[in-house]
Amino acid sequence: MLLEVGKALSFIMSILSLYALLVSAFFVPGSRWEERLADSLLRIALAACVCLASGLMFRSTEPGEPPVTRTLPVRLFLWALAGMALLFFLSWYLEEYYVPLLWRNQPH
């Protein structure tokens, strides 16, 4: 019973750490992509530690003890990190190459 509550709480902490990473990577108004990247690197490390600890807790209750990379929190972290990296580089590309074109064509 107590282990199940611990698994649920650790999974919720994993989701919250990924949410904090998402916010620091995309939703900081007035910041450039270099600043957002620097802020996000620390949060990536924090989210990795939380998800790994949660994955270890999930792994200890499954029969046969699968690798920690096959647990739900670690897979969630890897998929979220891949998606956020793709979106981050896409937003960087659009900001550098297309937003200046939009501002140049604005009426004065």
DSSP file (Angstrom, degrees, kcal/mol; ACC not computed):
  #  RESIDUE AA STRUCTURE BP1 BP2  ACC     N-H-->O    O-->H-N    N-H-->O    O-->H-N    TCO  KAPPA ALPHA  PHI   PSI    X-CA   Y-CA   Z-CA
    1    1 A M     >        0   0    0      0, 0.0     4,-1.7     0, 0.0     5,-0.2   0.000 360.0 360.0 360.0 -49.2    0.0    0.0    0.0
    2    2 A L  H  >  +     0   0    0      1,-0.2     4,-2.1     2,-0.2     5,-0.1   0.858 360.0  53.4 -67.3 -34.7    2.7    2.5    1.0
    3    3 A L  H  > S+     0   0    0      2,-0.2     4,-2.4     1,-0.2    -1,-0.2   0.871 106.3  52.9 -67.0 -36.4    4.8    1.6   -2.0
    4    4 A E  H  > S+     0   0    0      2,-0.2     4,-2.1     1,-0.2    -2,-0.2   0.890 109.7  48.1 -66.6 -39.2    1.8    2.2   -4.4
    5    5 A V  H  X S+     0   0    0     -4,-1.7     4,-2.6     2,-0.2    -2,-0.2   0.899 111.5  51.0 -66.1 -40.7    1.4    5.7   -2.9
    6    6 A G  H  X S+     0   0    0     -4,-2.1     4,-2.5     2,-0.2    -2,-0.2   0.887 109.1  50.7 -63.6 -39.6    5.1    6.3   -3.2
    7    7 A K  H  X S+     0   0    0     -4,-2.4     4,-2.2     2,-0.2    -2,-0.2   0.922 111.6  47.8 -63.2 -43.6    4.9    5.3   -6.9
    8    8 A A  H  X S+     0   0    0     -4,-2.1     4,-2.3     1,-0.2    -2,-0.2   0.923 113.7  46.8 -64.2 -44.2    2.0    7.6   -7.5
    9    9 A L  H  X S+     0   0    0     -4,-2.6     4,-2.3     1,-0.2    -1,-0.2   0.893 112.4  49.4 -66.4 -38.9    3.7   10.5   -5.8
   10   10 A S  H  X S+     0   0    0     -4,-2.5     4,-1.8     2,-0.2    -1,-0.2   0.875 110.8  50.5 -68.5 -35.0    7.0    9.9   -7.6
   11   11 A F  H  X S+     0   0    0     -4,-2.2     4,-2.2     2,-0.2    -2,-0.2   0.900 110.0  49.9 -67.4 -40.2    5.2    9.8  -10.9
   12   12 A I  H  X S+     0   0    0     -4,-2.3     4,-2.5     1,-0.2    -2,-0.2   0.898 109.6  51.6 -63.7 -40.1    3.4   13.1  -10.2
   13   13 A M  H  X S+     0   0    0     -4,-2.3     4,-2.2     2,-0.2    -1,-0.2   0.863 107.6  53.5 -64.6 -34.5    6.8   14.6   -9.3
   14   14 A S  H  X S+     0   0    0     -4,-1.8     4,-2.0     2,-0.2    -2,-0.2   0.929 110.0  46.6 -63.1 -45.6    8.1   13.4  -12.6
   15   15 A I  H  X S+     0   0    0     -4,-2.2     4,-2.0     1,-0.2    -2,-0.2   0.907 112.3  50.3 -64.2 -42.0    5.3   15.1  -14.5
   16   16 A L  H  X S+     0   0    0     -4,-2.5     4,-2.2     1,-0.2    -1,-0.2   0.869 109.0  51.2 -66.2 -36.4    5.7   18.3  -12.5
   17   17 A S  H  X S+     0   0    0     -4,-2.2     4,-1.7     2,-0.2    -1,-0.2   0.880 110.9  48.5 -68.9 -35.7    9.5   18.4  -13.2
   18   18 A L  H  X S+     0   0    0     -4,-2.0     4,-2.2     2,-0.2    -2,-0.2   0.853 109.5  53.5 -69.1 -34.1    8.8   17.9  -16.9
   19   19 A Y  H  X S+     0   0    0     -4,-2.0     4,-2.4     2,-0.2    -2,-0.2   0.908 107.2  50.7 -64.7 -42.1    6.2   20.7  -16.7
   20   20 A A  H  X S+     0   0    0     -4,-2.2     4,-2.2     1,-0.2    -2,-0.2   0.876 110.1  50.9 -63.5 -36.7    8.8   23.0  -15.2
   21   21 A L  H  X S+     0   0    0     -4,-1.7     4,-1.7     2,-0.2    -2,-0.2   0.915 109.5  50.1 -64.9 -43.2   11.1   22.2  -18.0
   22   22 A L  H  X>S+     0   0    0     -4,-2.2     4,-1.8     1,-0.2     5,-0.5   0.911 110.9  49.1 -61.6 -43.7    8.4   23.0  -20.6
   23   23 A V  H  X5S+     0   0    0     -4,-2.4     4,-1.7     1,-0.2    -1,-0.2   0.915 112.3  47.2 -64.3 -43.5    7.7   26.3  -19.0
   24   24 A S  H  <5S+     0   0    0     -4,-2.2    -1,-0.2     1,-0.2    16,-0.2   0.782 114.2  48.5 -71.2 -24.8   11.4   27.3  -18.8
   25   25 A A  H  <5S+     0   0    0     -4,-1.7    -1,-0.2    -5,-0.2    -2,-0.2   0.801 131.5   7.5 -84.1 -28.9   11.9   26.3  -22.4
   26   26 A F  H  <5S+     0   0    0     -4,-1.8    -3,-0.2    -5,-0.2    -2,-0.2   0.698 117.7  57.4-126.5 -27.4    9.0   28.0  -24.1
   27   27 A F     << +     0   0    0     -4,-1.7    -3,-0.1    -5,-0.5    -4,-0.1  -0.182  63.6 114.2-114.5  42.2    7.0   30.3  -21.8
   28   28 A V    >   -     0   0    0     -4,-0.1     3,-1.3     3,-0.1     8,-0.1  -0.914  62.4-137.4-107.8 104.4    9.4   32.9  -20.5
   29   29 A P  T 3  S+     0   0    0      0, 0.0     3,-0.1     0, 0.0    -2,-0.1  -0.316  78.7  13.3 -66.6 140.9    8.2   36.2  -22.0
   30   30 A G  T 3  S+     0   0    0      1,-0.2     2,-0.3    -2,-0.0     0, 0.0   0.583  95.6 122.5  77.8  11.3   10.9   38.6  -23.3
   31   31 A S    <   -     0   0    0     -3,-1.3    -1,-0.2     2,-0.0     2,-0.1  -0.816  57.1-127.4-109.0 149.2   13.7   36.1  -23.3
   32   32 A R     >  -     0   0    0     -2,-0.3     4,-2.1    -3,-0.1     3,-0.2  -0.386  31.2-105.1 -83.9 167.9   15.9   35.1  -26.2
   33   33 A W  H  > S+     0   0    0      1,-0.2     4,-2.2     2,-0.2     5,-0.2   0.802 118.8  58.8 -67.9 -28.0   16.5   31.4  -27.1
   34   34 A E  H  > S+     0   0    0      2,-0.2     4,-2.1     1,-0.2    -1,-0.2   0.915 108.3  45.4 -65.3 -41.8   20.0   31.5  -25.7
   35   35 A E  H  > S+     0   0    0      2,-0.2     4,-2.3     1,-0.2    -2,-0.2   0.903 112.9  50.0 -67.0 -41.7   18.7   32.4  -22.3
   36   36 A R  H  X S+     0   0    0     -4,-2.1     4,-1.9     1,-0.2    -1,-0.2   0.878 110.1  51.3 -65.2 -36.8   15.9   29.9  -22.4
   37   37 A L  H  X S+     0   0    0     -4,-2.2     4,-1.5     2,-0.2    -2,-0.2   0.925 110.1  48.3 -65.8 -44.2   18.4   27.2  -23.4
   38   38 A A  H  X S+     0   0    0     -4,-2.1     4,-0.8     1,-0.2    -2,-0.2   0.903 113.6  47.4 -63.4 -40.8   20.7   28.0  -20.5
   39   39 A D  H  X S+     0   0    0     -4,-2.3     4,-0.9     1,-0.2    -1,-0.2   0.848 110.9  52.6 -67.2 -33.0   17.8   28.0  -18.0
   40   40 A S  H  X S+     0   0    0     -4,-1.9     4,-2.2   -16,-0.2    -1,-0.2   0.774  93.8  69.8 -77.1 -25.9   16.5   24.7  -19.4
   41   41 A L  H  X S+     0   0    0     -4,-1.5     4,-1.7     1,-0.2    -1,-0.2   0.902 101.2  45.9 -61.7 -41.2   19.7   22.8  -19.1
   42   42 A L  H  X S+     0   0    0     -4,-0.8     4,-2.1     1,-0.2    -1,-0.2   0.889 112.7  50.8 -66.8 -38.6   19.5   22.7  -15.3
   43   43 A R  H  X S+     0   0    0     -4,-0.9     4,-2.6     2,-0.2    -2,-0.2   0.810 105.4  56.7 -70.9 -28.0   15.9   21.7  -15.4
   44   44 A I  H  X S+     0   0    0     -4,-2.2     4,-2.4     2,-0.2    -1,-0.2   0.930 108.6  47.0 -64.9 -44.4   16.7   18.9  -17.8
   45   45 A A  H  X S+     0   0    0     -4,-1.7     4,-2.1     2,-0.2    -2,-0.2   0.907 113.4  48.5 -63.5 -41.4   19.1   17.5  -15.2
   46   46 A L  H  X S+     0   0    0     -4,-2.1     4,-2.3     2,-0.2    -2,-0.2   0.929 112.5  47.5 -64.1 -45.8   16.6   17.9  -12.4
   47   47 A A  H  X S+     0   0    0     -4,-2.6     4,-2.7     1,-0.2     5,-0.2   0.875 110.2  53.6 -64.6 -36.6   13.8   16.2  -14.4
   48   48 A A  H  X S+     0   0    0     -4,-2.4     4,-2.4     2,-0.2    -1,-0.2   0.920 109.9  47.3 -63.8 -42.9   16.2   13.4  -15.4
   49   49 A C  H  X S+     0   0    0     -4,-2.1     4,-2.4     2,-0.2    -2,-0.2   0.922 114.2  46.5 -64.6 -43.7   17.1   12.7  -11.7
   50   50 A V  H  X S+     0   0    0     -4,-2.3     4,-2.3     1,-0.2    -2,-0.2   0.930 115.2  45.8 -65.5 -44.7   13.4   12.8  -10.6
   51   51 A C  H  X S+     0   0    0     -4,-2.7     4,-2.5     2,-0.2    -1,-0.2   0.873 112.6  51.0 -68.0 -36.1   12.3   10.5  -13.5
   52   52 A L  H  X S+     0   0    0     -4,-2.4     4,-2.3    -5,-0.2    -1,-0.2   0.920 111.1  47.8 -66.4 -42.6   15.2    8.1  -12.9
   53   53 A A  H  X S+     0   0    0     -4,-2.4     4,-1.7     2,-0.2    -2,-0.2   0.908 113.6  47.8 -63.8 -40.8   14.4    7.9   -9.2
   54   54 A S  H  X S+     0   0    0     -4,-2.3     4,-2.3     1,-0.2    -2,-0.2   0.890 109.8  53.4 -66.5 -38.1   10.7    7.3  -10.0
   55   55 A G  H  X S+     0   0    0     -4,-2.5     4,-2.5     1,-0.2    -2,-0.2   0.876 106.4  52.3 -63.5 -37.9   11.8    4.7  -12.6
   56   56 A L  H  X S+     0   0    0     -4,-2.3     4,-1.5     2,-0.2    -1,-0.2   0.873 109.6  49.5 -65.1 -36.0   13.8    2.8  -10.0
   57   57 A M  H  < S+     0   0    0     -4,-1.7     4,-0.5     2,-0.2    -2,-0.2   0.900 112.8  46.6 -69.4 -39.5   10.8    2.8   -7.7
   58   58 A F  H >X S+     0   0    0     -4,-2.3     3,-0.9     1,-0.2     4,-0.6   0.880 110.5  54.4 -66.8 -37.5    8.6    1.5  -10.6
   59   59 A R  H >< S+     0   0    0     -4,-2.5     3,-0.8     1,-0.2     6,-0.2   0.844  97.8  62.7 -66.9 -34.2   11.2   -1.1  -11.5
   60   60 A S  T 3< S+     0   0    0     -4,-1.5    -1,-0.2     1,-0.2    -2,-0.2   0.699 104.5  47.2 -68.8 -17.5   11.4   -2.6   -8.0
   61   61 A T  T <4 S+     0   0    0     -3,-0.9    -1,-0.2    -4,-0.5    -2,-0.2   0.576  92.0  91.1-100.5 -10.1    7.8   -3.7   -8.0
   62   62 A E  S X< S-     0   0    0     -3,-0.8     3,-1.3    -4,-0.6     2,-0.1  -0.631  84.0-107.5 -88.0 144.2    7.6   -5.4  -11.5
   63   63 A P  T 3  S+     0   0    0      0, 0.0    -1,-0.1     0, 0.0    -2,-0.1  -0.441 102.3  16.5 -69.4 140.3    8.4   -9.1  -11.8
   64   64 A G  T 3  S-     0   0    0      1,-0.2    -2,-0.0    -2,-0.1     0, 0.0   0.366 106.8-109.8  82.1  -6.0   11.7   -9.9  -13.4
   65   65 A E    <   -     0   0    0     -3,-1.3    -1,-0.2    -6,-0.2     3,-0.1   0.940  38.4-149.6  43.0  82.9   13.0   -6.4  -12.8
   66   66 A P        -     0   0    0      0, 0.0    -4,-0.1     0, 0.0     5,-0.1  -0.211  35.0 -73.5 -69.2 167.7   13.1   -5.0  -16.4
   67   67 A P    >   -     0   0    0      0, 0.0     3,-1.9     0, 0.0     4,-0.1  -0.278  42.9-117.0 -60.8 151.3   15.7   -2.3  -17.3
   68   68 A V  G >  S+     0   0    0      1,-0.3     3,-1.4     2,-0.2     6,-0.3   0.765 111.9  67.0 -64.1 -24.0   15.0    1.1  -15.8
   69   69 A T  G 3  S+     0   0    0      1,-0.3    -1,-0.3     5,-0.1     9,-0.1   0.622  94.6  59.0 -72.4 -10.6   14.7    2.5  -19.4
   70   70 A R  G <  S+     0   0    0     -3,-1.9    -1,-0.3     4,-0.1     2,-0.2   0.353  83.9 103.5 -98.1   5.3   11.5    0.4  -19.9
   71   71 A T  S <> S-     0   0    0     -3,-1.4     4,-2.2    -4,-0.1     5,-0.2  -0.528  81.5-114.2 -86.4 157.8    9.6    2.0  -16.9
   72   72 A L  H  > S+     0   0    0      1,-0.2     4,-2.6     2,-0.2     5,-0.2   0.898 110.2  50.1 -60.9 -47.4    6.9    4.5  -17.5
   73   73 A P  H  > S+     0   0    0      0, 0.0     4,-2.1     0, 0.0    -1,-0.2   0.894 113.3  46.1 -63.1 -37.9    8.6    7.6  -15.9
   74   74 A V  H  > S+     0   0    0     -6,-0.3     4,-2.6     2,-0.2    -2,-0.2   0.904 113.7  48.4 -71.9 -40.3   11.8    7.1  -17.8
   75   75 A R  H  X S+     0   0    0     -4,-2.2     4,-2.6     2,-0.2     5,-0.3   0.905 110.5  52.1 -64.1 -39.9   10.0    6.6  -21.1
   76   76 A L  H  X S+     0   0    0     -4,-2.6     4,-2.5    -5,-0.2     5,-0.2   0.915 110.6  48.7 -60.8 -42.8    7.9    9.7  -20.4
   77   77 A F  H  X S+     0   0    0     -4,-2.1     4,-2.8    -5,-0.2     5,-0.2   0.933 112.4  47.4 -62.5 -46.6   11.1   11.7  -19.8
   78   78 A L  H  X S+     0   0    0     -4,-2.6     4,-2.2     2,-0.2    -2,-0.2   0.915 115.3  44.4 -65.0 -43.1   12.7   10.5  -23.0
   79   79 A W  H  X S+     0   0    0     -4,-2.6     4,-2.5     2,-0.2    -1,-0.2   0.914 115.4  48.0 -67.4 -41.7    9.7   11.1  -25.2
   80   80 A A  H  X S+     0   0    0     -4,-2.5     4,-2.8    -5,-0.3     5,-0.2   0.905 112.1  49.8 -65.2 -40.8    9.0   14.5  -23.6
   81   81 A L  H  X S+     0   0    0     -4,-2.8     4,-2.4    -5,-0.2    -1,-0.2   0.908 111.6  48.3 -65.1 -41.8   12.7   15.5  -24.0
   82   82 A A  H  X S+     0   0    0     -4,-2.2     4,-2.1    -5,-0.2    -2,-0.2   0.924 114.5  46.0 -64.2 -43.8   12.7   14.5  -27.6
   83   83 A G  H  X S+     0   0    0     -4,-2.5     4,-2.5     2,-0.2    -2,-0.2   0.915 114.1  47.3 -64.9 -43.3    9.5   16.4  -28.3
   84   84 A M  H  X S+     0   0    0     -4,-2.8     4,-2.7     2,-0.2    -2,-0.2   0.877 110.8  52.1 -67.8 -36.7   10.6   19.5  -26.5
   85   85 A A  H  X S+     0   0    0     -4,-2.4     4,-2.4    -5,-0.2     5,-0.2   0.922 110.9  48.2 -64.0 -43.1   14.0   19.4  -28.2
   86   86 A L  H  X S+     0   0    0     -4,-2.1     4,-1.9     1,-0.2    -2,-0.2   0.940 115.2  44.1 -61.8 -47.6   12.3   19.2  -31.6
   87   87 A L  H  X S+     0   0    0     -4,-2.5     4,-2.4     2,-0.2    -2,-0.2   0.864 112.0  54.0 -66.0 -35.7   10.0   22.1  -30.7
   88   88 A F  H  X S+     0   0    0     -4,-2.7     4,-2.4     2,-0.2    -2,-0.2   0.933 110.8  44.4 -65.2 -45.7   12.8   24.1  -29.2
   89   89 A F  H  X S+     0   0    0     -4,-2.4     4,-2.3     1,-0.2    -1,-0.2   0.845 112.9  52.5 -69.4 -31.8   14.9   23.9  -32.3
   90   90 A L  H  X S+     0   0    0     -4,-1.9     4,-2.4    -5,-0.2    -1,-0.2   0.915 110.9  46.8 -66.4 -42.4   11.9   24.6  -34.5
   91   91 A S  H  X S+     0   0    0     -4,-2.4     4,-2.4     2,-0.2    -2,-0.2   0.882 111.8  51.4 -67.3 -37.1   11.1   27.7  -32.5
   92   92 A W  H  X S+     0   0    0     -4,-2.4     4,-2.3     2,-0.2     5,-0.2   0.940 111.0  48.1 -61.9 -46.5   14.8   28.8  -32.6
   93   93 A Y  H  X S+     0   0    0     -4,-2.3     4,-2.3     1,-0.2     5,-0.4   0.919 113.6  46.5 -61.2 -45.5   14.8   28.4  -36.4
   94   94 A L  H  X>S+     0   0    0     -4,-2.4     5,-2.1     1,-0.2     4,-1.9   0.896 112.6  50.3 -65.6 -39.3   11.5   30.4  -36.9
   95   95 A E  H  <5S+     0   0    0     -4,-2.4    -2,-0.2     3,-0.2    -1,-0.2   0.894 116.0  41.3 -66.2 -39.0   12.7   33.1  -34.5
   96   96 A E  H  <5S+     0   0    0     -4,-2.3    -2,-0.2    -5,-0.2    -1,-0.2   0.850 129.5  22.6 -78.0 -34.6   16.0   33.6  -36.3
   97   97 A Y  H  <5S+     0   0    0     -4,-2.3    -3,-0.2    -5,-0.2    -2,-0.2   0.721 129.5  28.9-111.7 -24.2   14.9   33.3  -39.9
   98   98 A Y  T  X5S+     0   0    0     -4,-1.9     4,-1.6    -5,-0.4     3,-0.2   0.777 106.7  62.2-110.9 -33.8   11.2   34.1  -40.2
   99   99 A V  H  ><S+     0   0    0     -5,-2.1     4,-2.2     1,-0.2     5,-0.2   0.903 101.7  54.6 -63.3 -41.0   10.3   36.6  -37.5
  100  100 A P  H  > S+     0   0    0      0, 0.0     4,-1.7     0, 0.0    -1,-0.2   0.863 106.5  53.3 -60.6 -31.7   12.7   39.3  -38.8
  101  101 A L  H  > S+     0   0    0     -3,-0.2     4,-1.1     2,-0.2    -2,-0.2   0.869 108.2  50.1 -67.9 -35.5   10.9   39.0  -42.2
  102  102 A L  H  < S+     0   0    0     -4,-1.6     3,-0.3     1,-0.2    -1,-0.2   0.912 111.2  47.6 -68.0 -42.5    7.6   39.5  -40.5
  103  103 A W  H >< S+     0   0    0     -4,-2.2     3,-1.0     1,-0.2    -2,-0.2   0.829 107.7  56.5 -69.7 -30.5    8.8   42.6  -38.6
  104  104 A R  H 3< S+     0   0    0     -4,-1.7    -1,-0.2     1,-0.2    -2,-0.2   0.818 106.4  50.2 -70.1 -29.0   10.3   44.1  -41.8
  105  105 A N  T 3< S+     0   0    0     -4,-1.1    -1,-0.2    -3,-0.3    -2,-0.2   0.284  82.9 117.4 -94.8  10.5    7.0   44.0  -43.6
  106  106 A Q  S <  S-     0   0    0     -3,-1.0     2,-0.1    -4,-0.1    -3,-0.0  -0.535  71.2-111.6 -77.6 142.9    4.9   45.7  -41.0
  107  107 A P              0   0    0      0, 0.0    -1,-0.1     0, 0.0    -2,-0.1  -0.467 360.0 360.0 -71.1 146.9    3.3   49.0  -41.9
  108  108 A H              0   0    0     -2,-0.1    -2,-0.0     0, 0.0     0, 0.0   0.433 360.0 360.0 -99.4 360.0    4.8   52.0  -40.1
